[in-house]
Amino acid sequence: MDVSTSDLDVTDIEAVKNKGHREVAAGQFENAINAFSLALKLARDPSEEARVLSNRSGAFASLCRKLRSIPAAQSEAQALYGLDPFTLAQLALKDAERAVTLQPKWAKAHLQLGSAFYLVERYEDAQAALLEGLALEPGSPSLREALFAVREALSNAASTSAAQPSGTPRSARTVERCDDTECILCMKLLYEPVTTPCGHTFCRACFARTTDHSNKCPMCRTVLHVGRQLPVTVALASVLERSFPDEYAARRDESRSTAAQGTPAAGEAPLPLFVMSCMMPGEKMALNIFEPRYRLMVRRCMEGARRFGMATVGASHTLNNFACECEILECQPQPDGRFYLEVVGRRRFTIQQSWEQDGYRVAMPQFFGDDAPQPGSTEAIELAALAAAVEARADAWVDRVKAYARGRRGIRVMELLQRAGEKPAAACAEALSFWVANLLPMEAADLLRLLGLTHTRDRLAYELALFDEHSAAGETCAVM
């Protein structure tokens, strides 16, 4: 709906603001933003400008929360367009900061500022803004409710830290060492320190343990899509080892002793999911990310491990059990907020558990591979012979496709071959089987079945049968 309707005087700021309020009440936040933007142009003094900015900040924040609350299944059934939730939160923050600058003694402006800080996951700043608002208007229920939500987020971070085993009591520590050199999780000197994208530092082993329970920073609760094993911050580790050689050596001995005792292997870190099509290991794909929820996901992935899962859903929008981990090889942000990605399939995994986060799905993966036969065994010899036969058929198939393709069809063939990636050697039978699967035209259900197989022999045998079917159908390839 356009703001400039026939029954609205677009030169009357009160009429335009009232329309914005009606749109907010109706849940039409995009229309409300347009109305408040028009009202902002009509504002006559700083006080009026601050009120309009506050209203528009609230509309941006409401739209951000609305997008984050939309179930993934609903978005998968009908794609959404527009700005991603993080960008909307930043716009809400920008308006709120300007409103506070114009009207520093207005409690509602501080409420909008605190709410915007909360949406961009800056909880300490949110608490400070809301407390300042309560100092101006102590009885405000809206400020109190917002402060409760912020403190709940902060307490979650504190409880995560408290759940870790405590180390040396503060009273027993030497005065030469300050709190900045210790891990907030184990309360000991940082050992093999790792730093998260949000800027907080922990022991590598301590951080890895927290990923078993949550994909948020233990300190500030920022959502992180990073692997369990972040790279060690080498410079900091070197400084700590030189400054506290005895204590650092003790931490090293403690870590080695724990490893020697055979501590149980921890699970993988949660993996965000992009629901589209079945992808195979080694397959390359170009993606145009335009949906707000996935733009937020990509932004977080690029700050973290640059990896996500490519998954599929069934008829009832329930996740299929098998999926493939993708690595982002190239990410090109576009002027309109979209992302152009080039990704490659890496590891297969089963979905052990899944949930929704800010409108997209997240899963706890269990990675797996094929069961390899014993070297030199009869099964290994038969597998090598089968792989060689499939490789020969695949090479002949590619040659026929190239010979058949001309003009526009030639471009399509080259895209197909590029998507399949580099052909592995026949000695790498598992990788070869996936390369062939990327070449052959198959139904989605067949691809999903091949993805879940754990015996390379079965996958190669199925592909050999497909080659026989195409040969029986004639020289014209089904891809054409």
C-alpha positions, 0 to 999 in steps of 0.5 A: 500500500502506498502512503500517498492515498487519495484520502490522505493529506501528505502535507499534514504531518499529523495525518501521516504519523497517524497513518504510520501508527495505524499501519504498525497496529495492523502489523504492516511495518513496511507501510509504517516505515514509509509513512514515518519516512514521509513524516520525517521530511515534514518535521518542523523542529528537533522535538518533532523529528525525534518523535518521528525517528523514534516511531520509525526505529520502532517500526524497523525493530518490529519488522526485524522481530517479525522476520526472525519469528517467521517459521522456516517452513513458511519461508521455504514454501514462499520466499521472502524479499527485502532487507535482512533482520540484521540490517533492519536492526542497524537501521533501528539503532541509527534512528534511535541514536539520532532520537536520543541525540535530539531529545536526551531527556525523553525516556521513549527514545532510550527505550527504542535505543535499548531495544535496538541494541538488544536486536544487534546483540549488544546487551551491555549497551542495551542495559545501559540505555534502558537504565538511563530511560528508567532514571527518567521515567522509573514507572515505565512498564515498557522499559522494565519489560525490556530491561528484564529481557536484556538481563535474562540474556546477560544472565544466560551468559553468566550461567554458561560461565558459572557451569564451567569448573572453577580454577584457582581462587582469586585470593590465591592468584599472584598480583602480576596477573590481571583478569584479562589474562584468564579464561572466564570459563575455567577461571585459569590462565588462558591456554591456547587462547582463541578469539571469537568474531565478536572479540571475546577470548577463551581457552580453545578447549573451554570454547569447544565445550560450550559449543556442545550446548549453544552456538552463542558466545559465552560472554555476550550471547552473540550468535556464532556460526564457527567451528568447534576448533577456532585457530589459536591466537598465536601472538597472545599465546606467545605473550602469555607463555613468555610472561607466565612460563611456569603457569603456562607450562602447568596448563600445558601439562594439564591439557596433555594429561586430560587428553591422555586420559581419553576424554570422550569425543565432543560433538560437532558445532551446530551448523546453519542450514540452507534449504534448497536441493540435494548437494554432493561432496565435491559439487560446486554451485553458485547461489544468489542469496536474496531472502532476509533470513538467509542474508543474515545467516550468510553474514554470520557464516562469513564472520565465522567458519564460512560453512553451512549445510545444504539440506532438503525437506519433504512434502510436509516441510520436515527435514530429510535426514541426510545433508551436505556441508558446504564451504563458501569459496567466494562471497560477493555482497551486492549493492541491494543487500544480496550475496552472490556465493560460490560454494563447494560440497564438503562432508556428508552428515545426518541431522541429529537435532534441529531447531529454528533461529531467526527464521532459518534452520540450525542443526546438530550434525553427525558427519560420516563417510563410506566404510572403506574395505581393508587394503588388499582384501578381495572387497578392495580389489573388486571395488578398484575394478568397479571404480575403473569401469565407472570411470571409463564409462564416465569419460566416454559419457562426457566425450559424447556430451561434448560432441553433441553440444553446440552453441547454447547447449555447449555453454550448458555442458560446460556449466554442468562439468564445472559444477561437477568439479575436478575429476578425482583419481579412480584410486579415490573411489568414494570421491569418484562416485560423487563426481559421477553422481554430479554428472548424471541426471537423477531425480532428487530422491535418487540423489538423496539415497546416494548421499546416504549410502555408506558403501562406495560399491553400492553407489558405483554399481547404481551409477554403472546401471544408469550408464547402461540405461542411457546407452540403451536409450541411444546416443542423445544424452538425457541432460540435453 
